[in-house]
Structure formats: structure tokens, C-alpha cells
Amino acid sequence: MISLKKEDIALNQQFFDKKTAIQAAGKQLTSLGYVAPEYIEKMVERDQLTTTYIGNLVAIPHGTDESKHLIKKSGIVILQVPKGVDFDGNEVKLIIGIAGIDDEHLDLLSAIALVCSDLENVEKLVAADSQEQIIELFNEEVTV
């Protein structure tokens, strides 16, 4: 289950490129105590192996399998990018950085997929002007 807090969400972000965007998600995961700082580079590495863009304007950067030991506790961060950032030719307006201990990353991914599989939900998240609106939308969709 996702337990989003206001500090997990960064509104109105702008990034020059996807690497900067992924690093920003990693820095937020690090500053909130979810991961060790070395995890950030593993997130960039993971995206180089296979894009973390999942469709519907969403990317879910996360570390490689070898970086699991760098995760301190499970959590997600959401970076809202209304003007978009290019992920290998795909526009991304919502970056959801994840860190999951053991198999908890699968629970995180399925909760995110529930919300983000509907483009209308993604558009609401991108248009949200408060962290509370984003938390509310995730809670509505995930608890149904």
C-alpha cells in the first residue's frame, strides 16, 4: 500500500533531460531516507538498460537488481513536470521514483499502475496544484 506524504511530492518541476530528472527523483528518495546516495547512480544505470518510461506520460525510475542493498525503507516520490521532459522520444510529465525492500516494489508498481493506467488520472495528477490533491487521487484509486 502506498502511504504518500506531502514531502514525497514535488510540484512544478522542470528538467533539461531525463538523466537530470532521474537524478532529482533519486535525490528526493535519498533526502527522505528511503535510499543511500549511491542508489541515484543505479537509477540512471537502470534506465540506460531499459527505459523507465511506462506510457501515459509516466516514467518510474528505480535502481538495478544489484542496488537492492542500498534501499533503507520502501517508498515513492512523485515529481510533477507540467512542461514535460523527454524520455527517449516520449514526453514524461510525471516521474515516480520508487524504492522497495524485498518484493514490496511489486506492490508499489501495482498501486502506481492502478492510478497511471488511466490517462485521465495522470492528467489530473499533472494539473494538481497541491500535494494534497495528488495524495487524494492516489488514495481514491488504490483503495477501490
Backbone as CSV, one residue per row, in Angstrom:
resi,resn,N_x,N_y,N_z,CA_x,CA_y,CA_z,C_x,C_y,C_z
1,MET,0.843,-1.184,0.000,0.000,0.000,0.000,0.887,1.246,0.000
2,ILE,0.506,2.209,-0.775,1.263,3.453,-0.836,0.797,4.364,0.294
3,SER,1.752,4.851,1.044,1.447,5.827,2.079,2.175,7.115,1.704
4,LEU,1.540,7.906,0.850,2.160,9.141,0.375,2.076,10.240,1.430
5,LYS,3.150,10.981,1.563,3.188,12.141,2.442,3.491,13.367,1.572
6,LYS,3.145,14.542,2.084,3.361,15.764,1.308,4.816,15.904,0.865
7,GLU,5.752,15.539,1.734,7.166,15.703,1.383,7.631,14.728,0.294
8,ASP,6.807,13.717,-0.029,7.136,12.776,-1.108,6.852,13.379,-2.487
9,ILE,6.187,14.523,-2.520,5.693,15.083,-3.777,6.337,16.441,-4.059
10,ALA,6.875,16.588,-5.258,7.444,17.871,-5.696,6.633,18.368,-6.888
11,LEU,6.027,19.530,-6.723,5.186,20.107,-7.772,5.999,20.994,-8.714
12,ASN,5.495,21.135,-9.939,6.033,22.095,-10.928,7.548,22.035,-11.115
13,GLN,8.051,20.853,-11.352,9.473,20.682,-11.594,9.780,20.890,-13.080
14,GLN,11.012,21.270,-13.374,11.465,21.395,-14.766,12.839,20.744,-14.874
15,PHE,13.031,19.977,-15.948,14.308,19.284,-16.149,14.761,19.441,-17.591
16,PHE,16.059,19.559,-17.746,16.679,19.703,-19.059,16.628,18.388,-19.830
17,ASP,16.848,17.274,-19.118,16.849,15.961,-19.768,16.465,14.875,-18.766
18,LYS,16.309,13.659,-19.278,15.832,12.577,-18.412,16.840,12.216,-17.329
19,LYS,18.135,12.311,-17.610,19.129,11.975,-16.587,18.985,12.906,-15.389
20,THR,18.831,14.196,-15.643,18.640,15.173,-14.567,17.359,14.864,-13.790
21,ALA,16.308,14.486,-14.508,15.025,14.157,-13.880,15.159,12.925,-12.986
22,ILE,15.827,11.900,-13.489,16.030,10.671,-12.707,16.874,10.975,-11.469
23,GLN,17.918,11.777,-11.641,18.764,12.145,-10.507,17.969,12.927,-9.459
24,ALA,17.068,13.800,-9.904,16.237,14.570,-8.971,15.328,13.639,-8.159
25,ALA,14.761,12.643,-8.828,13.924,11.667,-8.109,14.781,10.909,-7.094
26,GLY,15.991,10.538,-7.499,16.902,9.836,-6.598,17.313,10.687,-5.405
27,LYS,17.560,11.961,-5.662,17.926,12.873,-4.559,16.778,13.005,-3.570
28,GLN,15.564,13.039,-4.094,14.412,13.131,-3.193,14.259,11.845,-2.377
29,LEU,14.434,10.690,-3.023,14.384,9.417,-2.286,15.459,9.392,-1.195
30,THR,16.649,9.912,-1.532,17.760,9.941,-0.583,17.463,10.889,0.579
31,SER,17.007,12.097,0.267,16.789,13.094,1.324,15.685,12.675,2.287
32,LEU,14.756,11.835,1.832,13.675,11.366,2.700,14.036,10.072,3.428
33,GLY,15.265,9.596,3.208,15.737,8.427,3.944,15.321,7.081,3.393
34,TYR,14.803,7.056,2.158,14.398,5.787,1.553,15.596,4.983,1.042
35,VAL,16.625,5.686,0.547,17.770,5.012,-0.083,19.088,5.692,0.297
36,ALA,20.169,4.956,0.094,21.513,5.513,0.244,21.827,6.343,-1.006
37,PRO,22.712,7.342,-0.892,23.027,8.209,-2.043,23.502,7.444,-3.288
38,GLU,24.169,6.316,-3.104,24.678,5.534,-4.247,23.555,4.991,-5.127
39,TYR,22.339,4.931,-4.587,21.184,4.417,-5.331,20.883,5.289,-6.556
40,ILE,21.180,6.587,-6.460,20.870,7.518,-7.551,21.545,7.073,-8.849
41,GLU,22.830,6.745,-8.780,23.552,6.318,-9.977,22.994,5.001,-10.519
42,LYS,22.516,4.150,-9.623,21.923,2.869,-10.044,20.584,3.092,-10.753
43,MET,19.887,4.184,-10.402,18.642,4.526,-11.101,18.955,4.959,-12.534
44,VAL,20.009,5.742,-12.701,20.422,6.188,-14.037,20.857,4.966,-14.858
45,GLU,21.631,4.092,-14.217,22.102,2.864,-14.870,20.926,2.011,-15.348
46,ARG,19.921,1.851,-14.480,18.753,1.025,-14.795,18.027,1.574,-16.020
47,ASP,17.891,2.898,-16.098,17.203,3.495,-17.236,18.004,3.313,-18.527
48,GLN,19.336,3.234,-18.415,20.165,3.016,-19.604,19.998,1.586,-20.127
49,LEU,19.719,0.641,-19.227,19.489,-0.754,-19.639,18.180,-0.868,-20.409
50,THR,17.122,-0.330,-19.838,15.795,-0.322,-20.444,15.088,0.921,-19.943
51,THR,14.462,1.641,-20.830,13.809,2.880,-20.417,12.821,2.636,-19.283
52,THR,12.717,3.605,-18.394,11.766,3.515,-17.287,10.461,4.233,-17.633
53,TYR,10.337,4.684,-18.884,9.086,5.265,-19.375,8.076,4.127,-19.498
54,ILE,6.860,4.317,-18.934,5.871,3.228,-18.981,4.641,3.574,-19.819
55,GLY,4.614,4.776,-20.404,3.448,5.190,-21.184,2.610,6.181,-20.395
56,ASN,1.608,6.765,-21.059,0.694,7.720,-20.421,1.407,8.859,-19.695
57,LEU,2.514,9.347,-20.280,3.251,10.495,-19.739,3.981,10.178,-18.430
58,VAL,4.192,8.888,-18.115,4.754,8.490,-16.824,6.060,7.710,-16.990
59,ALA,7.024,8.022,-16.123,8.251,7.228,-16.004,8.391,6.809,-14.542
60,ILE,8.918,5.600,-14.333,9.101,5.087,-12.980,10.561,4.671,-12.792
61,PRO,11.444,5.657,-12.586,12.846,5.302,-12.374,13.049,4.570,-11.046
62,HIS,13.910,3.565,-11.097,14.247,2.787,-9.906,15.616,2.167,-10.119
63,GLY,16.164,1.591,-9.083,17.516,1.038,-9.173,17.584,-0.309,-9.866
64,THR,18.805,-0.770,-10.076,19.043,-2.090,-10.661,18.841,-3.162,-9.588
65,ASP,18.765,-4.407,-10.017,18.639,-5.506,-9.056,19.810,-5.516,-8.070
66,GLU,20.991,-5.140,-8.564,22.190,-5.147,-7.720,22.188,-4.020,-6.684
67,SER,21.240,-3.096,-6.781,21.235,-1.955,-5.855,20.256,-2.127,-4.699
68,LYS,19.633,-3.298,-4.597,18.624,-3.503,-3.551,19.171,-3.280,-2.149
69,HIS,20.441,-3.566,-1.944,21.039,-3.387,-0.612,21.151,-1.915,-0.221
70,LEU,20.959,-1.012,-1.191,21.048,0.426,-0.930,19.703,1.022,-0.479
71,ILE,18.663,0.191,-0.477,17.337,0.661,-0.062,17.214,0.513,1.453
72,LYS,16.870,1.622,2.118,16.736,1.631,3.580,15.302,1.319,4.008
73,LYS,14.340,1.842,3.262,12.922,1.570,3.528,12.133,1.824,2.246
74,SER,11.003,1.160,2.121,10.186,1.289,0.914,9.489,2.642,0.867
75,GLY,9.414,3.195,-0.340,8.693,4.444,-0.507,8.718,4.901,-1.952
76,ILE,7.914,5.910,-2.236,7.902,6.505,-3.569,7.966,8.026,-3.444
77,VAL,8.458,8.635,-4.500,8.420,10.089,-4.625,7.789,10.401,-5.982
78,ILE,7.066,11.511,-6.016,6.400,11.916,-7.250,6.890,13.302,-7.625
79,LEU,7.391,13.423,-8.842,7.818,14.711,-9.366,6.888,15.078,-10.513
80,GLN,6.181,16.154,-10.346,5.246,16.643,-11.357,6.017,17.583,-12.292
81,VAL,5.943,17.298,-13.597,6.696,18.072,-14.594,5.708,18.554,-15.667
82,PRO,4.934,19.612,-15.367,3.870,20.045,-16.291,4.345,20.356,-17.716
83,LYS,5.550,20.881,-17.869,6.044,21.200,-19.212,6.687,19.992,-19.890
84,GLY,6.813,18.897,-19.168,7.329,17.665,-19.736,8.836,17.615,-19.845
85,VAL,9.344,16.395,-19.932,10.767,16.135,-20.158,10.844,14.933,-21.091
86,ASP,11.811,14.949,-21.990,11.938,13.891,-22.998,12.607,12.650,-22.422
87,PHE,11.932,11.508,-22.532,12.487,10.206,-22.179,12.548,9.397,-23.469
88,ASP,13.660,9.448,-24.157,13.853,8.660,-25.380,12.747,8.889,-26.408
89,GLY,12.398,10.153,-26.617,11.381,10.473,-27.606,9.959,10.456,-27.070
90,ASN,9.789,10.140,-25.795,8.467,10.129,-25.165,8.376,11.268,-24.157
91,GLU,7.263,11.972,-24.179,7.086,13.056,-23.216,6.652,12.486,-21.871
92,VAL,7.339,12.915,-20.816,7.016,12.486,-19.453,6.652,13.715,-18.632
93,LYS,5.506,13.635,-17.963,5.067,14.744,-17.113,4.920,14.321,-15.652
94,LEU,5.096,13.027,-15.407,5.017,12.511,-14.043,6.143,11.506,-13.850
95,ILE,7.024,11.811,-12.908,8.149,10.924,-12.614,7.917,10.357,-11.224
96,ILE,7.835,9.043,-11.151,7.576,8.391,-9.873,8.783,7.521,-9.535
97,GLY,9.618,8.028,-8.636,10.792,7.284,-8.199,10.376,6.282,-7.146
98,ILE,10.835,5.044,-7.280,10.441,4.033,-6.292,11.645,3.317,-5.700
99,ALA,11.445,2.896,-4.461,12.409,2.056,-3.760,11.600,1.070,-2.933
100,GLY,11.802,-0.204,-3.189,11.025,-1.209,-2.459,11.917,-2.289,-1.892
101,ILE,11.772,-2.525,-0.592,12.528,-3.594,0.066,11.877,-4.925,-0.287
102,ASP,12.709,-5.941,-0.534,12.251,-7.282,-0.918,11.283,-7.182,-2.087
103,ASP,10.080,-7.757,-1.943,9.129,-7.727,-3.046,8.146,-6.568,-2.942
104,GLU,8.384,-5.647,-1.998,7.463,-4.521,-1.848,7.435,-3.637,-3.091
105,HIS,8.509,-3.676,-3.899,8.488,-2.852,-5.116,7.375,-3.311,-6.061
106,LEU,7.017,-4.595,-6.004,5.922,-5.090,-6.843,4.590,-4.500,-6.400
107,ASP,4.393,-4.372,-5.080,3.177,-3.744,-4.557,3.129,-2.275,-4.957
108,LEU,4.283,-1.604,-4.867,4.354,-0.195,-5.250,4.005,-0.035,-6.726
109,LEU,4.597,-0.894,-7.561,4.339,-0.808,-9.002,2.872,-1.062,-9.331
110,SER,2.251,-2.042,-8.662,0.854,-2.336,-8.993,-0.055,-1.189,-8.551
111,ALA,0.258,-0.554,-7.416,-0.537,0.594,-6.969,-0.391,1.758,-7.953
112,ILE,0.844,1.986,-8.404,1.095,3.060,-9.381,0.378,2.749,-10.692
113,ALA,0.438,1.482,-11.116,-0.214,1.080,-12.368,-1.726,1.297,-12.296
114,LEU,-2.325,1.032,-11.131,-3.762,1.254,-10.963,-4.130,2.701,-11.268
115,VAL,-3.336,3.613,-10.779,-3.622,5.038,-10.962,-3.238,5.493,-12.370
116,CYS,-2.055,5.099,-12.811,-1.485,5.667,-14.040,-1.897,4.970,-15.330
117,SER,-2.618,3.852,-15.230,-3.078,3.193,-16.449,-4.191,4.007,-17.115
118,ASP,-4.794,4.918,-16.370,-5.849,5.780,-16.888,-5.258,7.165,-17.156
119,LEU,-5.181,7.534,-18.437,-4.579,8.815,-18.823,-5.290,9.999,-18.152
120,GLU,-6.579,9.871,-17.932,-7.329,10.943,-17.275,-6.787,11.182,-15.848
121,ASN,-6.467,10.102,-15.135,-5.879,10.233,-13.798,-4.522,10.930,-13.868
122,VAL,-3.712,10.534,-14.843,-2.381,11.134,-14.997,-2.524,12.631,-15.264
123,GLU,-3.467,12.984,-16.131,-3.679,14.402,-16.437,-4.111,15.177,-15.191
124,LYS,-4.918,14.559,-14.325,-5.318,15.200,-13.064,-4.099,15.386,-12.155
125,LEU,-3.229,14.382,-12.116,-2.021,14.484,-11.290,-1.105,15.592,-11.795
126,VAL,-0.984,15.697,-13.114,-0.125,16.726,-13.717,-0.715,18.122,-13.481
127,ALA,-2.042,18.225,-13.459,-2.708,19.512,-13.273,-2.865,19.899,-11.796
128,ALA,-2.652,18.964,-10.894,-2.855,19.232,-9.461,-1.997,20.406,-9.010
129,ASP,-2.583,21.253,-8.166,-1.794,22.383,-7.682,-1.477,22.285,-6.194
130,SER,-1.673,21.073,-5.638,-1.258,20.855,-4.248,-0.888,19.388,-4.051
131,GLN,-0.025,19.151,-3.075,0.344,17.769,-2.743,-0.886,17.000,-2.268
132,GLU,-1.776,17.690,-1.558,-2.982,17.025,-1.036,-3.831,16.452,-2.165
133,GLN,-3.951,17.191,-3.275,-4.744,16.695,-4.412,-4.143,15.393,-4.955
134,ILE,-2.837,15.337,-5.040,-2.170,14.137,-5.558,-2.363,12.973,-4.592
135,ILE,-2.200,13.225,-3.304,-2.399,12.172,-2.293,-3.831,11.649,-2.362
136,GLU,-4.782,12.563,-2.466,-6.196,12.194,-2.534,-6.485,11.311,-3.740
137,LEU,-5.942,11.667,-4.892,-6.183,10.881,-6.105,-5.593,9.479,-5.964
138,PHE,-4.383,9.379,-5.433,-3.789,8.053,-5.230,-4.619,7.239,-4.244
139,ASN,-5.042,7.846,-3.160,-5.832,7.132,-2.154,-7.164,6.655,-2.726
140,GLU,-7.814,7.487,-3.517,-9.094,7.105,-4.139,-8.917,5.890,-5.028
141,GLU,-7.901,5.923,-5.884,-7.714,4.867,-6.868,-7.201,3.570,-6.250
142,VAL,-6.325,3.673,-5.297,-5.670,2.483,-4.758,-6.561,1.729,-3.783
143,THR,-7.455,2.426,-3.099,-8.294,1.737,-2.113,-9.574,1.183,-2.701
144,VAL,-9.839,1.452,-3.977,-11.075,0.964,-4.608,-11.044,-0.540,-4.731
